[in-house]
Amino acid sequence: MKAIVVESPGTYCMKEVPRPVVSRPDDVVVQVKAVGICGSDLHLLHGLNSAAHYPRIPGHEIVGEVVEVGSAVTEWKHGDRVIAEPLRYCGKCHACRRGRRNVCQHLQIVSVDIDGGFAEYYVSPAQNLYALPDWISWELATAIEPCTIGEQAHARAGTLPDDIVLIHGAGPIGLMVLDTAKRIGARAIISEVSAARRELALDFGADAVIDPQNEDLRKRVEDLTDGIGPNEIFDSAGVPELLPLSIEIAATAGAIVPMSFNERPIPISCAPINRKELTISGTRHQYKMFPKVIEHLAEREAMLQKYVTHIFSFDQFEQAISIASNPESGACKVVMHF
């Protein structure tokens, strides 16, 4: 089959590789119909993911059609339309026993530890697949996985209706956090340096946008929240310096969710954390969010149409990756189809 293989950081190409086969009773082989390009895929391509193992086939926002099943698989058959959850977990460790399998001690991540969906075929455990409704196109269905990330972040923050949410960054994940906030019934403020992405945020329902390079972020947030501060703050921009600022401006009993994996240390003060009894919650991937998102998917159709901005054929992968890598391209979600 054809696949895009990252041989080493910055070195990738399309090549012929062995097609995956059923090797375990619970395996399902999926013919990939479309796959989204995520920021984590770009990190893998450019060597910015310290946990990645090379060579690797990227891509974890995978949708497709079942073509082969293992001997123990009864819930799936040839021709079923599915989306793949891109995680493997043990089910036995402390995190798994606490219902947090997304941070399993032995977690394996598709496109980091396991080959992903930038390929014509992909193999998955049967339990990691979810049925797609017939009405949704392959391309729009790739956005379901990013939807689950937004849901997970808000679950970690405990966002409530009528809360005020501040989101640093309006890239694809920031926009999903924004969309989920609006569905919960919260007010949402976006801080974003890119003019194109600020416009996207307004189109996605942001109540206010801030240009932090040319405006006083702290003052604008104070004005927009009547001096109380945001109840929940999400950092999808990956700027470490935003954490101390977020601690200072957060509302009493607020929550801060730093969503990036930036490893650069940054000093913070415990005084405002304790004085306001703030919660700082990590978030990683998702757990049990696929059924929730799929159940209410029809309500998100108009948003998904805006979210998927660029569609390319698999053979146009270099152009697709270039546009996805450029924050000023006007792209939100870039998808490749087969």
VENRA-V438577 format. One record per pair of residues at least 12 apart in sequence whose C-alpha atoms are under 6 Angstrom apart, sorted by the first residue. I is the first residue (numbers start at 0). J is the second residue. D is the distance in Angstrom with one decimal. If there is no record, write none. Layout:
BEGIN
I,J,D
I,J,D
END
This chain:
BEGIN
0,15,5.4
0,16,5.6
0,18,5.4
1,14,5.6
1,15,4.8
1,118,5.8
1,119,6.0
2,14,5.7
2,117,5.8
2,118,4.0
3,56,6.0
3,117,5.6
4,55,5.7
4,56,4.7
5,54,5.4
5,55,5.3
6,53,5.9
6,54,4.3
7,53,5.8
8,44,5.7
8,45,5.1
8,46,4.2
9,44,5.6
9,45,4.7
21,69,5.9
24,69,4.4
24,70,4.9
24,71,4.9
25,69,5.2
25,71,5.4
25,72,5.5
25,124,5.6
25,125,5.6
26,68,6.0
26,69,5.1
26,123,5.7
26,124,4.7
26,125,5.9
27,67,5.8
27,68,4.5
27,122,5.6
27,123,5.3
27,125,5.8
28,66,5.8
28,67,5.0
28,121,5.8
28,122,4.4
29,63,5.9
29,64,5.3
29,65,4.5
29,66,5.7
29,120,5.6
29,121,5.2
30,63,5.4
30,64,5.2
30,119,6.0
30,120,4.6
31,62,5.9
31,63,4.3
31,119,5.3
31,120,5.3
32,62,6.0
32,63,4.6
32,336,5.7
32,337,5.2
33,62,5.7
33,137,5.8
33,138,5.8
33,335,5.6
33,336,4.1
34,60,5.3
34,61,4.8
34,141,5.9
34,334,5.7
34,335,5.5
35,60,5.1
35,141,5.6
35,333,6.0
35,334,4.3
36,333,5.7
36,334,6.0
40,57,5.8
51,111,4.8
55,114,5.7
56,114,4.7
56,115,5.2
57,110,4.3
57,115,4.9
57,117,5.7
58,110,5.5
58,115,4.7
58,116,4.6
58,117,5.2
59,85,5.6
59,109,5.8
59,115,5.6
59,116,5.9
60,141,5.4
60,144,6.0
61,82,5.9
61,83,5.7
61,116,5.8
62,81,5.8
62,82,4.4
63,80,5.9
63,81,5.6
64,78,5.5
64,79,5.5
64,80,4.8
65,77,5.0
65,78,5.2
65,79,5.3
80,130,6.0
80,131,5.5
81,129,5.4
81,130,4.6
81,131,5.2
82,128,5.7
82,129,5.4
83,127,5.8
83,128,4.7
84,127,5.1
85,109,5.0
86,107,5.9
86,108,4.9
87,106,5.8
87,107,5.0
88,103,5.7
88,106,5.0
101,285,5.8
101,286,5.6
146,175,5.8
147,288,5.3
148,284,5.9
148,285,5.8
149,175,5.1
149,176,4.4
151,285,5.3
152,282,5.9
156,254,5.5
160,183,5.6
160,184,4.4
160,185,4.9
161,184,5.8
161,185,4.6
162,185,4.8
162,230,5.9
163,185,5.8
163,186,4.8
163,187,5.9
163,229,5.1
163,230,5.4
164,186,6.0
164,187,4.7
164,229,5.4
164,230,6.0
164,231,4.9
164,232,5.8
165,187,5.9
165,188,4.8
165,189,6.0
165,229,6.0
165,232,4.7
166,189,5.0
166,232,5.8
166,233,4.8
167,190,4.9
167,234,4.8
167,235,5.7
167,236,5.6
168,190,5.9
168,191,4.9
168,235,5.3
168,236,4.5
169,191,6.0
169,196,5.8
171,331,5.4
173,235,5.5
187,205,5.4
187,206,5.4
188,205,6.0
188,206,5.9
188,207,4.9
188,208,5.7
189,208,4.7
190,208,5.8
190,209,4.6
191,210,5.6
192,210,5.3
195,329,5.9
227,250,5.6
228,248,5.5
228,249,5.0
228,250,4.4
229,249,5.2
229,250,5.3
230,250,5.2
230,253,4.6
231,253,5.6
231,254,4.8
231,255,5.8
232,255,4.8
233,255,6.0
233,256,4.8
233,257,5.9
234,257,4.8
234,258,5.5
235,258,5.3
237,259,4.8
243,267,5.5
251,275,4.5
252,275,5.7
252,276,5.3
252,277,5.1
253,277,5.1
254,277,5.7
254,278,4.6
254,279,5.8
255,279,4.8
256,279,5.9
256,280,5.1
256,281,5.9
306,331,5.8
306,332,5.8
307,332,4.7
308,330,5.7
308,331,5.7
308,332,5.7
309,333,4.8
310,333,5.9
310,334,4.8
310,335,5.8
311,335,4.8
312,335,5.3
312,336,5.0
313,335,5.4
313,336,5.7
313,337,5.7
END
